[in-house]
Amino acid sequence: MHPLIKYFSHFTTFTPEEEKAILDSMTIVHLKKDDVILKENDVDQSTFFVVKGLVRKHKLVDGNDLTLD
């Protein structure tokens, strides 16, 4: 079972057809440490799910790299 379907199964159930439709509609992207998902002021209509790892939101302010909430 795909990790995302497994996660969602804690909240709802899917038929095999629904699971296939969800997985077929997704684009799976593997990122490495320090890869950028979005840059400041970027607008994107995508939804991102982190299956494994962490995401850090940060901004440069006066030359200082600040981690944001």
Buried (B, 14 or more C-beta within 10 A) or exposed (E): EEEBBEEBEEEEEEEEEEBEEBEEEEEEEEEEEEEEEEEEEEEEEEEEEEEEEEEEEEEEEEEEEEEEE
